[in-house]
Structures are given as C-alpha cells and as structure tokens.
Amino acid sequence: MEDIKTCFEEEKEEKEEGWAQERWWYKLAQVCRRWRYLILEFASHLDVCLHCTYGTPVADMLAHSPPLPLIIDYLYKGPGITAKEEDILLALHHHDRVRRISLRMPVPSLRRLIIAIDEKFPMLDYLYIGDLTNDHTDLMLPETFQAPQLRHLLLEGVACPLGSPLITTGAAGLVILMLNPVPSSAYFSPNDLLLGLTLLPQLMILGIRFLSSTPADDVERQLLHTPIMTFATLPELRCLAFTGDSAYLEALLTHITSPPLESFQIVFVDQPNNPLLHLQQFMNTEQLRLTSATLRFNETFVFLGVYPREWRGLEPCFMAVHCEHLGWQVASLAQISNTLRAVVSAVEYLTLEYSRSPIWWSDWPDGLDGPDRAQWRELLRPFSNVKTLSVPKDLIGELSRSLQSKDGESPMELLPKLKELSYPASDGSVAGDAFTRFADDRQNAGHPFALVRRPGCWI
C-alpha cells in the first residue's frame, strides 16, 4: 500500500508524461495483478475515479470497469476536436456515480446535455458548465436537478434560479458560487440574492456578473417598493467578485456580514453614481499589506488594482469601470480612491498605465472635454503615502500640469512623502523637463524628490 502511495505522488509530479491527475492510477494498475487488486480494493481511500473525456471509449470503460466514481470532463479543446454527445449522455445516465462535471461547448450541445442533468446526483461535488459561444441564451439548469454534496458551482451563461431546489434544499455545503455571467432572462434582485445566500453559510467565494446594466434609478425604485429585510451572515466568505451597477452592490453590501475579505474584485458597468459607502469595511487591508497600486486607462475601461509589493497574480483589490471617455474615467477613479481612502493611503508604489488608439485622445464626443486639473488632483489626493510614482508617456503633460501648485496651494498638498518620480523621456523630448517646476517647488519647501528619466523608453 505504501509503495502505491509513493508511486502516486511521483506520478502526480511527472507532468511531462501527460497523465491527467484523475488518471494517475491507470498506469500503476498495469504494473502487476497484485497492484491492480490493491488499487481497486482501496479505491475510495486512493480517490480512484474513471475519467470520461475526449478520446475515452466511455461505453467500453463503463461496461468493463468496476462501478467507480465518474469524472465527466469535456472542456473545449480547440477547433476540430469535438465531444461525442452520446458518450456524455451515457456517463450522465450513471448519475449516482458522477463526482465532477465540467462542460464547455456551443449552446446546441449544451442544451441537449443540460436536459439530462435532471435527477439527483448524490455524489456530485463539482459542477462547471460554460457557454462557449457566449450567445447569452436562455439556458437553465432543470428544476429537478439536485446535488446534496455539491461544493463548487460555476456557471457561465447558464442560469440557476436562486429559488431552485438545488439551492434551497441541497447546497448548504457550497463553498464556491460563480454565476458569470447571469443571463438577462435570469436577473435577480438584491433581495432574492440575499435570500439565497442565507442558505449558504459555508460559502467562501462568491462571484456574480450581470450581462447588462440595470439603471441605478431602477434598482433604487425596486428597493423603495420592496425594502430589503434580509441579512446574510457569511462567516467563511473570503472572496467577492461582482460585475454590475454600483446601486446594486451597495444594496447588497449593506445587508451582508462577513469577516474582512482577502480578495475583492469589482467591475462597474457604468460610471458609479452612488457614494459607495460600504466597500472599504469588507477589505482585509492590514493583513495583506497592500503597498502597491496600478491605475490603468484604456479605450473601454479604467482600472484600479492594489496589491502587496512582491505580489504575483490577480490583485487582491481590483476595481474597474466600463467607460470610454478619459474625463469620466478620471472622475470614476477619483470617486473610488476617495471611497477607499484607508486602503490607498497605505500605498507606497503607484504606477499609472495608459493605452489608446490615436483617435481616443483627440476626438472627444461633442460637448465633452478631457479631464481637468481638479479631477486629477482629486484622484491623487488620497494616495498620501506614495514614495515612488511612475508616469507613462501619454500622461506626462496631464500629470505635470496637475501637480504644479497655483496661488495659495501648498506644494505638499499632493504626494507629500514622494521620494522618486519616474517617467519615459528621450533626448530632445519636450517632456524632458515636464516635472521640473513641481520638483523645484518641493525642493524649496524642503521636501525634495528624485526625478528619474528613462532614456529611450516610451511606455
């Protein structure tokens, strides 16, 4: 038995062999008859499963193998590689043995397969279904589908009614719920979502993304006519990901109690027009030491990411706003940074990034101007602990004008702890002396900082 366990660990590490983790035991079972008998005798202890996927002779495997748990794994593998629907249906027919289901394929195939998920799956602990074509159709899990052992539910473009038996009677152990995106036909109000969350006390990761914007006035009108009376306590919640309207999020957060979150990822589909009063209380800022931040502007959205200095991966604090006008983008970020003042005031390393097509900066819609000096200063003011600031080429003019002091303004009003300001410049560039006046004012105030030009670098 110990020999088998040792080989098990070795097989998991040999990624170049091409063995999927679920099929680790296939090779070992061929070593000798004794090992095969031991593996099958202790199948539950060794987590032995049959893996139904592309290229697997599912019918033969089910006919000639012991009744082991099934893993149904048909994620999209690329053009020309298609799944045999009859194989998937055959595996789903053994609903009392299915442990995990992963399906991502075009809508016509999904529609036929989802119909087969209409019974009780007593062993199922993981379900992922994704619409490959993003057609945003009316795909929905059957109301008769039940999975009392389900712990991970991830749906993309497939609806799961919050009042379905899956949630109300059989998913109390759910630790991950990702509805991304929620089809428009399956929209639910904040109150409906809260009622569903009260049934999920073990939830650790919650992700909700709506396909389209619900105007703030509509959300507020709903709340006026049907005030939220439900409070959800989620003692295990660690990560919240939300895409939608600021009014919806605020209505939700005011009625959720949870410990400080380790990851907070928010995308607003429109410029926030609410004060966002409840965001900051959910963030675990002290433990994570969020000392670095990035402000990223491009043609479709603006982004704020806050993270530890040596962080690798997705930012623990991630907020973005879908809007195209740079003035709106700066105003949105200013509102967010002021809302999260306690978070961004700990940032020591601030990086601005900017990407655009040639027409984005110059061709404003009629009646619209670019961001003004006051907006930029409102954005930067909460970053009171920044020691290193990095500015991209296309924002040098905007930032240099905004940082300069005018009559009655103190040069220490913005970035009072700044030690280094870096920006790209090359020989002969008009941007070469862009921040000299700001640097001189700080020098005269007794708080100098280093200007660092990056020759030949234009990003």
VENKADA-V570669 format. One record per run of one state. SS is the DSSP state (2 for helix, 1 for strand, 0 for the rest). FROM is the first residue (numbers start at 0). TO is the last residue. If there is no record, write none. Layout:
ss=SS from=FROM to=TO
ss=SS from=FROM to=TO
This chain:
ss=0 from=0 to=0
ss=2 from=1 to=12
ss=0 from=13 to=13
ss=2 from=14 to=16
ss=0 from=17 to=19
ss=2 from=20 to=27
ss=0 from=28 to=31
ss=2 from=32 to=40
ss=0 from=41 to=41
ss=2 from=42 to=45
ss=0 from=46 to=47
ss=1 from=48 to=51
ss=0 from=52 to=56
ss=2 from=57 to=63
ss=0 from=64 to=67
ss=1 from=68 to=73
ss=0 from=74 to=83
ss=2 from=84 to=92
ss=0 from=93 to=96
ss=1 from=97 to=104
ss=0 from=105 to=105
ss=2 from=106 to=113
ss=0 from=114 to=118
ss=1 from=119 to=119
ss=0 from=120 to=124
ss=1 from=125 to=130
ss=0 from=131 to=138
ss=1 from=139 to=139
ss=0 from=140 to=144
ss=1 from=145 to=145
ss=0 from=146 to=150
ss=1 from=151 to=155
ss=0 from=156 to=157
ss=1 from=158 to=158
ss=0 from=159 to=163
ss=2 from=164 to=167
ss=0 from=168 to=174
ss=1 from=175 to=181
ss=0 from=182 to=182
ss=2 from=183 to=185
ss=0 from=186 to=188
ss=2 from=189 to=196
ss=0 from=197 to=203
ss=1 from=204 to=209
ss=0 from=210 to=214
ss=2 from=215 to=224
ss=0 from=225 to=230
ss=1 from=231 to=233
ss=0 from=234 to=237
ss=1 from=238 to=243
ss=0 from=244 to=244
ss=2 from=245 to=252
ss=0 from=253 to=254
ss=1 from=255 to=257
ss=0 from=258 to=259
ss=1 from=260 to=260
ss=0 from=261 to=261
ss=1 from=262 to=267
ss=0 from=268 to=278
ss=2 from=279 to=281
ss=1 from=282 to=282
ss=0 from=283 to=283
ss=2 from=284 to=287
ss=0 from=288 to=290
ss=1 from=291 to=296
ss=0 from=297 to=299
ss=1 from=300 to=306
ss=0 from=307 to=315
ss=1 from=316 to=321
ss=0 from=322 to=324
ss=2 from=325 to=338
ss=0 from=339 to=339
ss=2 from=340 to=343
ss=0 from=344 to=347
ss=1 from=348 to=353
ss=0 from=354 to=356
ss=2 from=357 to=361
ss=0 from=362 to=371
ss=2 from=372 to=380
ss=0 from=381 to=386
ss=1 from=387 to=390
ss=0 from=391 to=391
ss=2 from=392 to=402
ss=0 from=403 to=418
ss=1 from=419 to=424
ss=0 from=425 to=428
ss=2 from=429 to=432
ss=0 from=433 to=434
ss=2 from=435 to=443
ss=0 from=444 to=448
ss=1 from=449 to=454
ss=0 from=455 to=458
